[in-house]
Amino acid sequence: MPIRYYVDADLLGIAKILTPIRSDMTYPGDPGGLGRDGLPRDPCPIHPGAKDPDWLPLVAQQGWIVISRDRRQRSKPAERAAITEHSARVVTLDAKRQLSKWDELEILFCQWRAIEALTSAPGPWLYIASRTTLRAFDL
């Protein structure tokens, strides 16, 4: 199964929980390996510590959907420019406080079907995911 989702470094713990059971996900520093379907998953070309304006174009070029917790992507000019200029597709977890891994997983699980419904939607776009909603953010 080809990669469809890139889990940002700010959700690295979640990425390491999900990639063994979802062969269509990757994360920075992912060494690759066999997916649950027995097919190889290539190593991720994004290195840990890469800055958003540097990796967003690469992820967008691959057609992957970003899953992140980074609220700065909404407000920092360089991140917003990278999203719009490269037609990136981003889902950000809505958190006004530090979330536990369980809270992060709960948001993703509650909104997963809605996130999957976005896989064919062309970018650029940014959605904010909470337990109860997945709402578009006006770029």
KEKEBA-872312 format. One record per atom (N, C-alpha, C, CB): residue in one letter; x, y, z. Coordinates in steps of 0.2 Angstrom, whole numbers, plus 2048, in hexadecimal, padded with zeros to 3 digits. Glycine has a CB too. Layout:
N
AXYZ;...
***
This chain:
139
M8047FA800;M800800800;M804806800;M7FB800806;P80380B7FC;P8078117FC;P806815802;P8068157F5;I80B819803;I80B81E809;I805823807;I81282180B;R80182580C;R7FC82A80B;R7FC82F810;R7F582780B;Y7FF82E816;Y7FF83281C;Y80783381E;Y7FB82F821;Y808839820;Y80F83B823;Y80D83D82A;Y81384081F;V80F83A82F;V80E83C836;V814841838;V80D83683B;D81384783A;D81884C83C;D81C849842;D81585383D;A82284C843;A82684A848;A82384C84F;A82D84E848;D81F85184F;D81B853855;D81684D858;D818859855;L815848854;L811843855;L81583C855;L80B843851;L81B83C856;L81F837855;L81D830858;L827838856;G81B83185F;G81982C863;G81382885F;G81782E86A;I80E82C85D;I80882A859;I80A826853;I803830858;A80F82984F;A811826849;A81481F84A;A81782B846;K81881E850;K81B818851;K816813854;K820819856;I810815856;I80B811858;I80780F851;I80681485D;L80681384D;L801812847;L80580F841;L7FF818845;T80B810840;T80E80D83A;T80F80683A;T815810839;P81080283F;P8107FB83F;P8097F883D;P8127F8846;I8037FC83E;I7FD7F983C;I7FA7FD836;I7F87FA842;R7FD802834;R7FB80682E;R801806829;R7F780D82F;S801803824;S80780381F;S80680981B;S8077FC81B;D80180D81B;D801813817;D80381981A;D7FA814814;M807819820;M80981E824;M81181E824;M80681E82B;T814824825;T81B825826;T81C82B82B;T81F826820;Y82282C82D;Y824831832;Y82B833831;Y82282F839;P82D839833;P83483A832;P839835836;P836841835;G83E833832;G84282E835;G840827834;G84482F83C;D83A826831;D83781F830;D83C81B82C;D83081F82D;P83F81582F;P84381182B;P84080D826;P84780D830;G83980D826;G836809821;G835802824;G83A80881A;G8337FD820;G8327F6822;G82D7F381F;G8317F682A;L82B7ED822;L8257EA81F;L81F7EC822;L8267E2820;G81A7EE81E;G8137EF820;G80F7E9822;G80F7F381B;R80A7EA825;R8067E5828;R8037E0822;R8007E782C;D8047E381C;D8027DF816;D8087DB813;D7FF7E4810;G80D7DC816;G8137D8814;G8177DC80F;G8127D2812;L8157E280C;L8187E5807;L81D7EA80B;L8137E9803;P8237EC807;P8287F080A;P8257F880A;P82E7F0807;R8277FB810;R826802810;R82C806810;R821804817;D82D80A80B;D83480E80A;D835812810;D834812804;P83C813811;P83D818817;P83B81F815;P845818818;C83982381A;C837829819;C83C82E817;C83382C81F;P83B832812;P84183780F;P84283D814;P83F839808;I83D83E819;I83E84381D;I842841823;I83784681F;H847846825;H84B84482B;H848847831;H85284782A;P849844837;P84784783D;P84A84E83E;P848843843;G847853840;G84985A841;G84985E83B;G851859843;A84685C836;A845860830;A840865831;A84385C82A;K84186B82F;K83C871830;K83687082C;K84087882F;D83087282E;D82A87282A;D82B875823;D82587682E;P82E87B822;P82E87D81B;P832879816;P83188481B;D837875819;D83B870815;D83886A814;D84186F819;W834867818;W831860817;W82A861814;W83085C81D;L826866815;L81F867812;L81F86680B;L81C86E814;P824869807;P824868800;P8258617FE;P82986D7FD;L82985D801;L82B856800;L825852801;L831854804;V821853807;V81B84F808;V816851803;V81985180F;A815857801;A8108597FD;A8118567F6;A8108617FC;Q8188567F4;Q81A8537ED;Q81884B7ED;Q8218547EC;Q8188487F3;Q8178417F3;Q80F8407F3;Q81A83E7F9;G80B8457F5;G8048457F5;G8018427FC;G8018407EF;W806842801;W804840807;W80084580B;W80A83E80B;I7FC843810;I7F8847814;I7FC84881B;I7F1845816;V7FD84E81D;V80184F823;V7FC84E829;V805856823;I7FE84B82E;I7FB84A834;I80084D83A;I7F9843836;S7FD85383D;S802857841;S7FE859847;S80585C83D;R80285C84C;R7FF85F852;R802866852;R80185B858;D80586884D;D80986F84D;D80487484B;D80E86F848;R802878850;R7FD87E84F;R80188384B;R7FB880856;R80788484B;R80B889848;R80A889840;R812889849;Q80888383D;Q807883836;Q801887834;Q80587B834;R7FD889839;R7F788E837;R7F9895837;R7F288C83C;S7FE89783B;S80089E83D;S8078A083A;S80089F844;K80C89C839;K81289E837;K81289F82F;K818899839;P8148A482D;P8148A6826;P8188A0822;P8178AC824;A81E89E824;A822899820;A81E89381F;A829898823;E81B890825;E81788A824;E81188B820;E81588882B;R80D890821;R80789181D;R809892815;R80389781F;A80F895814;A81189680D;A81388F80A;A81789B80D;A81688B80E;A81888480C;A81288080A;A81D881811;I80D88180E;I80787D80D;I80387F807;I80287E813;T802886806;T7FF889800;T8038887FA;T7FD890801;E8098897FA;E80D8897F4;E80E8827F1;E81488C7F5;H80E87D7F5;H8108767F3;H8098727F3;H8158737F8;S8048757F5;S7FD8727F5;S7FD86C7FA;S7FC86F7EE;A80086D800;A800868805;A7F9867808;A80586A80A;R7F986180B;R7F285F80E;R7F485D815;R7EF85980A;V7F186181A;V7F3861821;V7ED860825;V7F7867823;V7ED85B82A;V7E985A82F;V7EC85C836;V7E585382F;T7EA86183A;T7ED862840;T7E9861846;T7EF86A840;L7EB85D84B;L7E785C851;L7E6863854;L7EB857855;D7E0864857;D7DE86A85A;D7E0869862;D7D786C859;A7E486C864;A7E686B86B;A7E887286E;A7EC86686C;K7E5874873;K7E687A877;K7EB87987D;K7E087E879;R7EC87287E;R7F0870884;R7F486A881;R7EC86E88A;Q7F9868885;Q7FD862883;Q7F885C883;Q803861888;L7F885887E;L7F485287E;L7F884C87F;L7F1851877;S7F5847882;S7F9841883;S7F883D87D;S7F583D889;K7FC83887C;K7FB833876;K7F4831875;K80182D877;W7F182F87B;W7EA82C87B;W7E6832878;W7E882A882;D7E683887A;D7E283E877;D7E383E870;D7E484487B;E7EA83E86E;E7EB83F867;E7E8839863;E7F383F866;L7E9833865;L7E682D862;L7DE82E862;L7E8827865;E7DB830867;E7D4831867;E7D2836862;E7D283386E;I7D583B861;I7D384085C;I7D483D855;I7D884785C;L7D983A854;L7DA83684D;L7D583184C;L7E183384D;F7D482D851;F7CF828850;F7C882A84F;F7CF823856;C7C6830852;C7BF833852;C7BF83684B;C7BE838857;Q7C4838848;Q7C383C841;Q7C683883B;Q7C7842842;W7C883283D;W7CC82E837;W7C882D831;W7CE82783A;R7C282C831;R7BE82B82B;R7BD831827;R7B782882D;A7BD83782B;A7BC83D827;A7C383F824;A7BA84382D;I7C983D828;I7CF83F825;I7D083A81F;I7D583D82A;E7CE83481F;E7CF830819;E7CB832813;E7CD82981B;A7C5835815;A7C183880F;A7C583E80C;A7BA83B812;L7CA84180F;L7CD84680C;L7D3844807;L7D084B811;T7D483D807;T7DA83B803;T7DA83D7FB;T7DB834803;S7D483E7F9;S7D48407F2;S7D38477F1;S7CE83C7EE;A7D284B7F6;A7D28527F5;A7D88567F4;A7CE8557FC;P7D98597EE;P7DF85D7ED;P7E18627F2;P7DF8607E6;G7E78647F3;G7E98697F7;G7EA8707F4;G7F08687FB;P7EB8757F7;P7ED8757FE;P7E7876802;P7F287B7FF;W7E8872808;W7E387380D;W7E6871814;W7DD86F80C;L7E2874819;L7E4872820;L7DD871824;L7E8878823;Y7DD86C827;Y7D786A82B;Y7D9869833;Y7D4863829;I7D586B837;I7D686B83E;I7D2865841;I7D5872842;A7D5861844;A7D185B847;A7D185B84F;A7D5854845;S7CA85A851;S7C985A858;S7C5853859;S7C586085B;R7C485285F;R7C084C860;R7B984C85D;R7BF84B868;T7B685285C;T7AF852859;T7AF855852;T7AB85685E;T7B4858850;T7B485B849;T7BA85B845;T7B186284A;L7B985B83F;L7BF85C83A;L7BD862836;L7C1856836;R7C0868837;R7BE86E834;R7C4871830;R7BB873839;A7C287482A;A7C7877826;A7C987D829;A7C387881F;F7CF87F828;F7D288582A;F7D4889824;F7D988482E;D7D288F824;D7D289481E;D7DA89681D;D7CE89A81E;L7DD893818;L7E4895817;L7E489C813;L7E8890812;
***
